[in-house]
Amino acid sequence: MTNVQLVAKYIINQNSPDDGDVSNLKLQKLLYYCQGFHLALNRSPLFTAIIEHWDHGPVVPESYHEYKHYGKTPIPAVPCFDANCINDESRSVIDEVLKVYGQFAPWKLRDMTHNEPPWANTTDREEITHEMLLKFFKTRIKAR
């Protein structure tokens, strides 16, 4: 399992400029999708930090507070970040999530998460549990 801050740094550094820069809003949604798909594919969490229901969709408070000072502006790449601190299996899931979801604007991702049960079936500041994520995201993958 990886520290959520390492996953966040990886996402920030991997996002293609063509996909638009990563704001904190976009980062939070990408972390949610990475955690959900990692649970569904590997039956284990990508990171231990909790995800909560916030007004603008799922948020990892630990990561949100790390980057909130950027506001709506893009979070700059992290120099000298070693992507190898995340194992190959986890990087593979993150890379696939970025390929599929990284292309969307932050507000599009927000709207998408609002229509998904993990967020829709929780209330303000309620934890979106691993069980909720697993139940939903396993319906989004092909049987392996």
Secondary structure as GFF3:
##gff-version 3
##sequence-region A 1 144
A	DSSP	alpha_helix	4	14	.	.	.	ID=ss1
A	DSSP	three_ten_helix	17	19	.	.	.	ID=ss2
A	DSSP	alpha_helix	24	42	.	.	.	ID=ss3
A	DSSP	beta_strand	51	54	.	.	.	ID=ss4
A	DSSP	beta_strand	57	59	.	.	.	ID=ss5
A	DSSP	alpha_helix	61	67	.	.	.	ID=ss6
A	DSSP	three_ten_helix	68	70	.	.	.	ID=ss7
A	DSSP	three_ten_helix	83	85	.	.	.	ID=ss8
A	DSSP	alpha_helix	88	101	.	.	.	ID=ss9
A	DSSP	alpha_helix	106	114	.	.	.	ID=ss10
A	DSSP	alpha_helix	117	120	.	.	.	ID=ss11
A	DSSP	beta_strand	127	128	.	.	.	ID=ss12
A	DSSP	alpha_helix	130	137	.	.	.	ID=ss13
A	DSSP	three_ten_helix	138	140	.	.	.	ID=ss14
###
